[in-house]
Amino acid sequence: MALLEVKNLKVYFPIMGGVIRHKVGEVKAVDDVSFTIEPGETVGLVGESGSGKTTIGRAILRLLEPTDGQIVFDGHDITRMGDGELRPLRKQMQMVFQDPFGSLNPRMTIASIVGEALTIHFPQMDRAARRDRIAELLRRVGLKAEHMNRYPHEFSGGQRQRIGIARALAVEPKFIVCDEPVSALDVSVQAAIINLLQDLQEQYKLTYLFIAHDLAVVEHISDHVLVMTQGKIVEAASADEIYQRPQHAYTQKLIAAVPKAF
């Protein structure tokens, strides 16, 4: 059984205008998109900025409300669930954000950032157990336990993204949306973060939706690839097929833009 099924998903945003503000149109950010993700699989979602990739990721996690369609996670239709119904499932679905500088609260220590979800979802965990768990998570993503007492500004971009990954792992999720997790990082750091994500996937049996605009990055990490433009998926195939035998003209343009030295 698929871990995630997205069926005819639509996310439209109203365009407001006039002296008396009223809806004059709508932006079809995601327009009738369907796909599935199997347990343990990485599905890459690739397209240019503004194509609707991030909107899909946020809608799946119900950070944005779908206009229409259906989202089924682990056998549960979460499309219209209320907060109370959705809360037990939230710890199974997490997100690694694009911007490692903006996604961490600069006023919170790393212990507070990573431990916040533990406090919410595991209220029975005492302070000592929580700190042990935070230390373990930091070590697992390549940082040190003593880093938990520092603040985000004391870390590089790659280290901050490792903290974001530790935060996502804290509640032992099954599924993680990786929203362009390496696009804001130097090329030399990107490979290390991708390798870390792959190692964690193997260790924790994770399932990823990996969002990116760089087809070379997506091809490297993904089992299957979805190519998106103007709110629609225009091609879907295995990573090898997409890269070696692209069918859609837009996919061909993306491949032509990939640096050959990658």
Phi and psi in degrees as GROMACS dihedral restraints (atoms count N, CA, C in turn):
[ dihedral_restraints ]
;  ai    aj    ak    al  type     phi  dphi    fc
    3     4     5     6     1   -63.0    20    10
    4     5     6     7     1   142.6    20    10
    6     7     8     9     1   -74.0    20    10
    7     8     9    10     1   -37.2    20    10
    9    10    11    12     1  -132.6    20    10
   10    11    12    13     1   131.2    20    10
   12    13    14    15     1  -125.1    20    10
   13    14    15    16     1   121.8    20    10
   15    16    17    18     1  -111.1    20    10
   16    17    18    19     1   120.7    20    10
   18    19    20    21     1  -122.2    20    10
   19    20    21    22     1   114.0    20    10
   21    22    23    24     1    51.9    20    10
   22    23    24    25     1    42.7    20    10
   24    25    26    27     1   -70.3    20    10
   25    26    27    28     1   133.7    20    10
   27    28    29    30     1  -131.0    20    10
   28    29    30    31     1   134.2    20    10
   30    31    32    33     1  -132.2    20    10
   31    32    33    34     1   108.9    20    10
   33    34    35    36     1  -112.7    20    10
   34    35    36    37     1   140.9    20    10
   36    37    38    39     1  -113.8    20    10
   37    38    39    40     1   132.6    20    10
   39    40    41    42     1   -72.3    20    10
   40    41    42    43     1   146.7    20    10
   42    43    44    45     1  -103.4    20    10
   43    44    45    46     1   120.1    20    10
   45    46    47    48     1  -101.3    20    10
   46    47    48    49     1   143.4    20    10
   48    49    50    51     1  -159.2    20    10
   49    50    51    52     1  -178.3    20    10
   51    52    53    54     1    88.1    20    10
   52    53    54    55     1   162.3    20    10
   54    55    56    57     1   -63.8    20    10
   55    56    57    58     1   -47.2    20    10
   57    58    59    60     1   -93.4    20    10
   58    59    60    61     1   108.8    20    10
   60    61    62    63     1   -55.1    20    10
   61    62    63    64     1   125.2    20    10
   63    64    65    66     1  -151.6    20    10
   64    65    66    67     1   163.9    20    10
   66    67    68    69     1   -72.8    20    10
   67    68    69    70     1   124.5    20    10
   69    70    71    72     1  -113.9    20    10
   70    71    72    73     1    -5.2    20    10
   72    73    74    75     1   177.6    20    10
   73    74    75    76     1  -169.5    20    10
   75    76    77    78     1  -152.7    20    10
   76    77    78    79     1   150.4    20    10
   78    79    80    81     1  -100.1    20    10
   79    80    81    82     1   123.4    20    10
   81    82    83    84     1   -91.1    20    10
   82    83    84    85     1    80.6    20    10
   84    85    86    87     1   -64.8    20    10
   85    86    87    88     1   -39.0    20    10
   87    88    89    90     1  -132.8    20    10
   88    89    90    91     1   124.9    20    10
   90    91    92    93     1  -130.2    20    10
   91    92    93    94     1    93.1    20    10
   93    94    95    96     1    64.3    20    10
   94    95    96    97     1    59.2    20    10
   96    97    98    99     1  -102.6    20    10
   97    98    99   100     1   134.3    20    10
   99   100   101   102     1  -135.2    20    10
  100   101   102   103     1   138.0    20    10
  102   103   104   105     1  -168.8    20    10
  103   104   105   106     1   166.8    20    10
  105   106   107   108     1  -129.1    20    10
  106   107   108   109     1   155.4    20    10
  108   109   110   111     1  -130.8    20    10
  109   110   111   112     1   126.6    20    10
  111   112   113   114     1   -85.7    20    10
  112   113   114   115     1   155.3    20    10
  114   115   116   117     1   -56.7    20    10
  115   116   117   118     1   135.6    20    10
  117   118   119   120     1    79.8    20    10
  118   119   120   121     1     2.8    20    10
  120   121   122   123     1   -96.7    20    10
  121   122   123   124     1   152.7    20    10
  123   124   125   126     1  -112.7    20    10
  124   125   126   127     1   119.0    20    10
  126   127   128   129     1  -107.2    20    10
  127   128   129   130     1   122.9    20    10
  129   130   131   132     1   -89.0    20    10
  130   131   132   133     1   137.5    20    10
  132   133   134   135     1  -120.7    20    10
  133   134   135   136     1   112.3    20    10
  135   136   137   138     1  -123.8    20    10
  136   137   138   139     1   145.2    20    10
  138   139   140   141     1   172.0    20    10
  139   140   141   142     1   169.5    20    10
  141   142   143   144     1   -72.8    20    10
  142   143   144   145     1   167.7    20    10
  144   145   146   147     1   -58.8    20    10
  145   146   147   148     1   135.5    20    10
  147   148   149   150     1    87.6    20    10
  148   149   150   151     1     3.7    20    10
  150   151   152   153     1   -79.3    20    10
  151   152   153   154     1   -16.2    20    10
  153   154   155   156     1   110.7    20    10
  154   155   156   157     1     5.5    20    10
  156   157   158   159     1   -61.6    20    10
  157   158   159   160     1   -53.9    20    10
  159   160   161   162     1   -65.0    20    10
  160   161   162   163     1   -34.8    20    10
  162   163   164   165     1   -60.6    20    10
  163   164   165   166     1   -40.6    20    10
  165   166   167   168     1   -60.5    20    10
  166   167   168   169     1   -48.2    20    10
  168   169   170   171     1   -59.0    20    10
  169   170   171   172     1   -43.4    20    10
  171   172   173   174     1   -71.1    20    10
  172   173   174   175     1   -34.2    20    10
  174   175   176   177     1   -68.4    20    10
  175   176   177   178     1   -38.8    20    10
  177   178   179   180     1   -59.2    20    10
  178   179   180   181     1   -39.8    20    10
  180   181   182   183     1   -85.9    20    10
  181   182   183   184     1     1.5    20    10
  183   184   185   186     1    62.0    20    10
  184   185   186   187     1    30.8    20    10
  186   187   188   189     1   -81.1    20    10
  187   188   189   190     1   -20.8    20    10
  189   190   191   192     1  -124.7    20    10
  190   191   192   193     1   144.9    20    10
  192   193   194   195     1   -85.7    20    10
  193   194   195   196     1   127.8    20    10
  195   196   197   198     1   -65.3    20    10
  196   197   198   199     1   145.3    20    10
  198   199   200   201     1   -77.5    20    10
  199   200   201   202     1   -38.0    20    10
  201   202   203   204     1  -160.4    20    10
  202   203   204   205     1   169.5    20    10
  204   205   206   207     1   101.6    20    10
  205   206   207   208     1  -170.2    20    10
  207   208   209   210     1  -141.3    20    10
  208   209   210   211     1   138.2    20    10
  210   211   212   213     1  -123.5    20    10
  211   212   213   214     1   117.5    20    10
  213   214   215   216     1  -115.8    20    10
  214   215   216   217     1   118.2    20    10
  216   217   218   219     1  -115.9    20    10
  217   218   219   220     1   120.4    20    10
  219   220   221   222     1    52.9    20    10
  220   221   222   223     1    40.6    20    10
  222   223   224   225     1    85.3    20    10
  223   224   225   226     1    -2.7    20    10
  225   226   227   228     1  -107.7    20    10
  226   227   228   229     1   126.7    20    10
  228   229   230   231     1   -78.6    20    10
  229   230   231   232     1   106.2    20    10
  231   232   233   234     1   -99.1    20    10
  232   233   234   235     1     5.8    20    10
  234   235   236   237     1   -57.4    20    10
  235   236   237   238     1   -44.9    20    10
  237   238   239   240     1  -118.4    20    10
  238   239   240   241     1    17.5    20    10
  240   241   242   243     1   -62.9    20    10
  241   242   243   244     1   142.6    20    10
  243   244   245   246     1   -77.7    20    10
  244   245   246   247     1   170.8    20    10
  246   247   248   249     1   -59.1    20    10
  247   248   249   250     1   -38.6    20    10
  249   250   251   252     1   -65.2    20    10
  250   251   252   253     1   -42.6    20    10
  252   253   254   255     1   -69.2    20    10
  253   254   255   256     1   -36.6    20    10
  255   256   257   258     1   -77.2    20    10
  256   257   258   259     1   -26.8    20    10
  258   259   260   261     1   -55.1    20    10
  259   260   261   262     1   -45.0    20    10
  261   262   263   264     1   -62.2    20    10
  262   263   264   265     1   -25.4    20    10
  264   265   266   267     1   -86.2    20    10
  265   266   267   268     1   -18.5    20    10
  267   268   269   270     1   -62.6    20    10
  268   269   270   271     1   -34.5    20    10
  270   271   272   273     1   -71.3    20    10
  271   272   273   274     1   -14.5    20    10
  273   274   275   276     1   -87.7    20    10
  274   275   276   277     1   -10.8    20    10
  276   277   278   279     1  -127.8    20    10
  277   278   279   280     1   116.2    20    10
  279   280   281   282     1  -128.2    20    10
  280   281   282   283     1   174.2    20    10
  282   283   284   285     1  -139.0    20    10
  283   284   285   286     1   138.8    20    10
  285   286   287   288     1  -106.7    20    10
  286   287   288   289     1   120.7    20    10
  288   289   290   291     1   -85.6    20    10
  289   290   291   292     1   161.0    20    10
  291   292   293   294     1   -66.9    20    10
  292   293   294   295     1   -44.7    20    10
  294   295   296   297     1   -97.3    20    10
  295   296   297   298     1   103.7    20    10
  297   298   299   300     1   -71.2    20    10
  298   299   300   301     1   -10.6    20    10
  300   301   302   303     1   -88.9    20    10
  301   302   303   304     1   -37.7    20    10
  303   304   305   306     1   -93.3    20    10
  304   305   306   307     1   -14.5    20    10
  306   307   308   309     1   -90.0    20    10
  307   308   309   310     1    -5.0    20    10
  309   310   311   312     1  -112.3    20    10
  310   311   312   313     1   129.7    20    10
  312   313   314   315     1   -67.2    20    10
  313   314   315   316     1   117.4    20    10
  315   316   317   318     1   -67.5    20    10
  316   317   318   319     1   -14.3    20    10
  318   319   320   321     1   -93.3    20    10
  319   320   321   322     1    -2.5    20    10
  321   322   323   324     1  -108.2    20    10
  322   323   324   325     1   144.2    20    10
  324   325   326   327     1   -71.4    20    10
  325   326   327   328     1   164.9    20    10
  327   328   329   330     1   -62.8    20    10
  328   329   330   331     1   -36.4    20    10
  330   331   332   333     1   -59.5    20    10
  331   332   333   334     1   -41.3    20    10
  333   334   335   336     1   -70.5    20    10
  334   335   336   337     1   -38.9    20    10
  336   337   338   339     1   -65.1    20    10
  337   338   339   340     1   -49.6    20    10
  339   340   341   342     1   -74.0    20    10
  340   341   342   343     1   -33.8    20    10
  342   343   344   345     1   -84.1    20    10
  343   344   345   346     1   -10.8    20    10
  345   346   347   348     1   -58.6    20    10
  346   347   348   349     1   -45.9    20    10
  348   349   350   351     1   -66.4    20    10
  349   350   351   352     1   -32.6    20    10
  351   352   353   354     1   -63.7    20    10
  352   353   354   355     1   -40.4    20    10
  354   355   356   357     1   -62.9    20    10
  355   356   357   358     1   -39.2    20    10
  357   358   359   360     1   -74.6    20    10
  358   359   360   361     1   -47.5    20    10
  360   361   362   363     1   -94.8    20    10
  361   362   363   364     1   -19.2    20    10
  363   364   365   366     1  -128.1    20    10
  364   365   366   367     1    65.4    20    10
  366   367   368   369     1   -63.2    20    10
  367   368   369   370     1   -19.5    20    10
  369   370   371   372     1   -76.2    20    10
  370   371   372   373     1   -13.0    20    10
  372   373   374   375     1   -75.4    20    10
  373   374   375   376     1   125.5    20    10
  375   376   377   378     1   -79.4    20    10
  376   377   378   379     1   173.3    20    10
  378   379   380   381     1   -61.7    20    10
  379   380   381   382     1   -41.9    20    10
  381   382   383   384     1   -65.1    20    10
  382   383   384   385     1   -43.8    20    10
  384   385   386   387     1   -64.7    20    10
  385   386   387   388     1   -36.1    20    10
  387   388   389   390     1   -65.9    20    10
  388   389   390   391     1   -42.6    20    10
  390   391   392   393     1   -67.2    20    10
  391   392   393   394     1   -36.4    20    10
  393   394   395   396     1   -63.0    20    10
  394   395   396   397     1   -40.9    20    10
  396   397   398   399     1   -65.6    20    10
  397   398   399   400     1   -41.1    20    10
  399   400   401   402     1   -63.7    20    10
  400   401   402   403     1   -44.3    20    10
  402   403   404   405     1   -60.0    20    10
  403   404   405   406     1   -42.2    20    10
  405   406   407   408     1   -63.6    20    10
  406   407   408   409     1   -43.4    20    10
  408   409   410   411     1   -63.4    20    10
  409   410   411   412     1   -43.2    20    10
  411   412   413   414     1   -63.5    20    10
  412   413   414   415     1   -42.3    20    10
  414   415   416   417     1   -64.0    20    10
  415   416   417   418     1   -36.7    20    10
  417   418   419   420     1   -67.5    20    10
  418   419   420   421     1   -28.0    20    10
  420   421   422   423     1   -96.9    20    10
  421   422   423   424     1    10.6    20    10
  423   424   425   426     1    93.0    20    10
  424   425   426   427     1    16.2    20    10
  426   427   428   429     1  -111.8    20    10
  427   428   429   430     1  -178.6    20    10
  429   430   431   432     1  -109.5    20    10
  430   431   432   433     1   152.2    20    10
  432   433   434   435     1   -58.6    20    10
  433   434   435   436     1   -37.1    20    10
  435   436   437   438     1   -68.8    20    10
  436   437   438   439     1   -13.3    20    10
  438   439   440   441     1   -65.5    20    10
  439   440   441   442     1   -17.1    20    10
  441   442   443   444     1   -64.3    20    10
  442   443   444   445     1   -20.1    20    10
  444   445   446   447     1   -90.6    20    10
  445   446   447   448     1     1.0    20    10
  447   448   449   450     1   -96.2    20    10
  448   449   450   451     1   176.2    20    10
  450   451   452   453     1  -112.9    20    10
  451   452   453   454     1   158.1    20    10
  453   454   455   456     1   -53.8    20    10
  454   455   456   457     1   -34.8    20    10
  456   457   458   459     1   -66.3    20    10
  457   458   459   460     1   -12.6    20    10
  459   460   461   462     1   -86.4    20    10
  460   461   462   463     1     3.3    20    10
  462   463   464   465     1  -121.4    20    10
  463   464   465   466     1   155.1    20    10
  465   466   467   468     1   -75.1    20    10
  466   467   468   469     1   172.1    20    10
  468   469   470   471     1   -60.4    20    10
  469   470   471   472     1   -43.6    20    10
  471   472   473   474     1   -64.0    20    10
  472   473   474   475     1   -39.3    20    10
  474   475   476   477     1   -66.4    20    10
  475   476   477   478     1   -39.0    20    10
  477   478   479   480     1   -63.5    20    10
  478   479   480   481     1   -38.6    20    10
  480   481   482   483     1   -67.2    20    10
  481   482   483   484     1   -33.6    20    10
  483   484   485   486     1   -62.5    20    10
  484   485   486   487     1   -38.3    20    10
  486   487   488   489     1   -64.4    20    10
  487   488   489   490     1   -41.2    20    10
  489   490   491   492     1   -62.1    20    10
  490   491   492   493     1   -37.1    20    10
  492   493   494   495     1   -68.3    20    10
  493   494   495   496     1   -41.6    20    10
  495   496   497   498     1   -60.7    20    10
  496   497   498   499     1   -40.8    20    10
  498   499   500   501     1   -61.2    20    10
  499   500   501   502     1   -42.5    20    10
  501   502   503   504     1   -64.8    20    10
  502   503   504   505     1   -35.4    20    10
  504   505   506   507     1   -77.1    20    10
  505   506   507   508     1   -16.9    20    10
  507   508   509   510     1   -56.4    20    10
  508   509   510   511     1   -36.1    20    10
  510   511   512   513     1   -98.3    20    10
  511   512   513   514     1    16.0    20    10
  513   514   515   516     1    57.0    20    10
  514   515   516   517     1    59.2    20    10
  516   517   518   519     1   -75.3    20    10
  517   518   519   520     1   163.4    20    10
  519   520   521   522     1   -93.6    20    10
  520   521   522   523     1   -30.7    20    10
  522   523   524   525     1  -134.6    20    10
  523   524   525   526     1   133.0    20    10
  525   526   527   528     1  -128.8    20    10
  526   527   528   529     1   129.6    20    10
  528   529   530   531     1   -88.2    20    10
  529   530   531   532     1   116.5    20    10
  531   532   533   534     1   -99.1    20    10
  532   533   534   535     1   100.4    20    10
  534   535   536   537     1   -91.6    20    10
  535   536   537   538     1    92.1    20    10
  537   538   539   540     1    47.3    20    10
  538   539   540   541     1    55.7    20    10
  540   541   542   543     1   -69.7    20    10
  541   542   543   544     1   -13.9    20    10
  543   544   545   546     1  -118.7    20    10
  544   545   546   547     1    -0.2    20    10
  546   547   548   549     1   -68.4    20    10
  547   548   549   550     1   -24.7    20    10
  549   550   551   552     1   -92.5    20    10
  550   551   552   553     1     5.2    20    10
  552   553   554   555     1  -107.2    20    10
  553   554   555   556     1   156.7    20    10
  555   556   557   558     1   -61.6    20    10
  556   557   558   559     1   150.7    20    10
  558   559   560   561     1   -57.0    20    10
  559   560   561   562     1   -37.9    20    10
  561   562   563   564     1   -65.1    20    10
  562   563   564   565     1   -25.0    20    10
  564   565   566   567     1   -90.6    20    10
  565   566   567   568     1   -27.6    20    10
  567   568   569   570     1   -56.4    20    10
  568   569   570   571     1   -46.6    20    10
  570   571   572   573     1   -61.2    20    10
  571   572   573   574     1   -38.9    20    10
  573   574   575   576     1   -64.5    20    10
  574   575   576   577     1   -40.6    20    10
  576   577   578   579     1   -69.0    20    10
  577   578   579   580     1   -41.0    20    10
  579   580   581   582     1   -62.9    20    10
  580   581   582   583     1   -43.1    20    10
  582   583   584   585     1   -62.2    20    10
  583   584   585   586     1   -38.6    20    10
  585   586   587   588     1   -62.7    20    10
  586   587   588   589     1   -45.9    20    10
  588   589   590   591     1   -59.8    20    10
  589   590   591   592     1   -40.3    20    10
  591   592   593   594     1   -67.2    20    10
  592   593   594   595     1   -40.5    20    10
  594   595   596   597     1   -63.1    20    10
  595   596   597   598     1   -43.3    20    10
  597   598   599   600     1   -66.2    20    10
  598   599   600   601     1   -37.5    20    10
  600   601   602   603     1   -59.9    20    10
  601   602   603   604     1   -43.6    20    10
  603   604   605   606     1   -67.4    20    10
  604   605   606   607     1   -41.4    20    10
  606   607   608   609     1   -70.3    20    10
  607   608   609   610     1   -42.5    20    10
  609   610   611   612     1  -104.8    20    10
  610   611   612   613     1     6.3    20    10
  612   613   614   615     1    56.8    20    10
  613   614   615   616     1    47.4    20    10
  615   616   617   618     1   -84.2    20    10
  616   617   618   619     1   158.1    20    10
  618   619   620   621     1  -119.3    20    10
  619   620   621   622     1   134.0    20    10
  621   622   623   624     1  -120.7    20    10
  622   623   624   625     1   142.5    20    10
  624   625   626   627     1  -106.4    20    10
  625   626   627   628     1   112.0    20    10
  627   628   629   630     1  -105.5    20    10
  628   629   630   631     1   110.1    20    10
  630   631   632   633     1   -97.5    20    10
  631   632   633   634     1   133.5    20    10
  633   634   635   636     1  -160.8    20    10
  634   635   636   637     1   163.0    20    10
  636   637   638   639     1  -103.6    20    10
  637   638   639   640     1    -8.7    20    10
  639   640   641   642     1   -99.5    20    10
  640   641   642   643     1   109.0    20    10
  642   643   644   645     1   -64.6    20    10
  643   644   645   646     1   -29.3    20    10
  645   646   647   648     1   -65.2    20    10
  646   647   648   649     1   -40.8    20    10
  648   649   650   651     1   -66.3    20    10
  649   650   651   652     1   -44.9    20    10
  651   652   653   654     1   -63.1    20    10
  652   653   654   655     1   -42.7    20    10
  654   655   656   657     1   -62.7    20    10
  655   656   657   658     1   -33.4    20    10
  657   658   659   660     1   -69.1    20    10
  658   659   660   661     1   -35.2    20    10
  660   661   662   663     1  -105.8    20    10
  661   662   663   664     1   -16.6    20    10
  663   664   665   666     1   -97.3    20    10
  664   665   666   667     1   149.4    20    10
  666   667   668   669     1   -84.3    20    10
  667   668   669   670     1   -44.3    20    10
  669   670   671   672     1  -130.2    20    10
  670   671   672   673     1   155.0    20    10
  672   673   674   675     1  -129.5    20    10
  673   674   675   676     1   136.4    20    10
  675   676   677   678     1  -112.2    20    10
  676   677   678   679     1   127.7    20    10
  678   679   680   681     1  -104.3    20    10
  679   680   681   682     1   127.1    20    10
  681   682   683   684     1  -125.3    20    10
  682   683   684   685     1   139.8    20    10
  684   685   686   687     1  -152.5    20    10
  685   686   687   688     1   140.7    20    10
  687   688   689   690     1    51.4    20    10
  688   689   690   691     1    42.0    20    10
  690   691   692   693     1    82.6    20    10
  691   692   693   694     1     0.2    20    10
  693   694   695   696     1  -126.3    20    10
  694   695   696   697     1   150.4    20    10
  696   697   698   699     1   -87.4    20    10
  697   698   699   700     1   119.7    20    10
  699   700   701   702     1  -102.5    20    10
  700   701   702   703     1   -13.8    20    10
  702   703   704   705     1  -157.5    20    10
  703   704   705   706     1   141.3    20    10
  705   706   707   708     1  -143.5    20    10
  706   707   708   709     1   127.1    20    10
  708   709   710   711     1  -166.9    20    10
  709   710   711   712     1   178.1    20    10
  711   712   713   714     1   -65.5    20    10
  712   713   714   715     1   159.2    20    10
  714   715   716   717     1   -58.5    20    10
  715   716   717   718     1   -42.2    20    10
  717   718   719   720     1   -63.4    20    10
  718   719   720   721     1   -43.7    20    10
  720   721   722   723     1   -65.2    20    10
  721   722   723   724     1   -42.1    20    10
  723   724   725   726     1   -60.9    20    10
  724   725   726   727     1   -43.8    20    10
  726   727   728   729     1   -77.0    20    10
  727   728   729   730     1   -36.4    20    10
  729   730   731   732     1   -94.2    20    10
  730   731   732   733     1   -30.6    20    10
  732   733   734   735     1  -136.2    20    10
  733   734   735   736     1    61.1    20    10
  735   736   737   738     1   -64.5    20    10
  736   737   738   739     1   139.0    20    10
  738   739   740   741     1  -100.7    20    10
  739   740   741   742     1   -39.0    20    10
  741   742   743   744     1   -86.9    20    10
  742   743   744   745     1   144.9    20    10
  744   745   746   747     1   -60.1    20    10
  745   746   747   748     1   -35.8    20    10
  747   748   749   750     1   -67.2    20    10
  748   749   750   751     1   -41.4    20    10
  750   751   752   753     1   -60.8    20    10
  751   752   753   754     1   -41.2    20    10
  753   754   755   756     1   -61.5    20    10
  754   755   756   757     1   -37.3    20    10
  756   757   758   759     1   -67.1    20    10
  757   758   759   760     1   -40.4    20    10
  759   760   761   762     1   -61.7    20    10
  760   761   762   763     1   -42.0    20    10
  762   763   764   765     1   -68.0    20    10
  763   764   765   766     1   -38.3    20    10
  765   766   767   768     1   -63.5    20    10
  766   767   768   769     1   -24.4    20    10
  768   769   770   771     1   -86.8    20    10
  769   770   771   772     1    -6.6    20    10
  771   772   773   774     1   -74.2    20    10
  772   773   774   775     1   127.0    20    10
  774   775   776   777     1   -59.5    20    10
  775   776   777   778     1   132.7    20    10
  777   778   779   780     1   -68.9    20    10
  778   779   780   781     1   -18.8    20    10
  780   781   782   783     1   -83.2    20    10
  781   782   783   784     1    -5.9    20    10
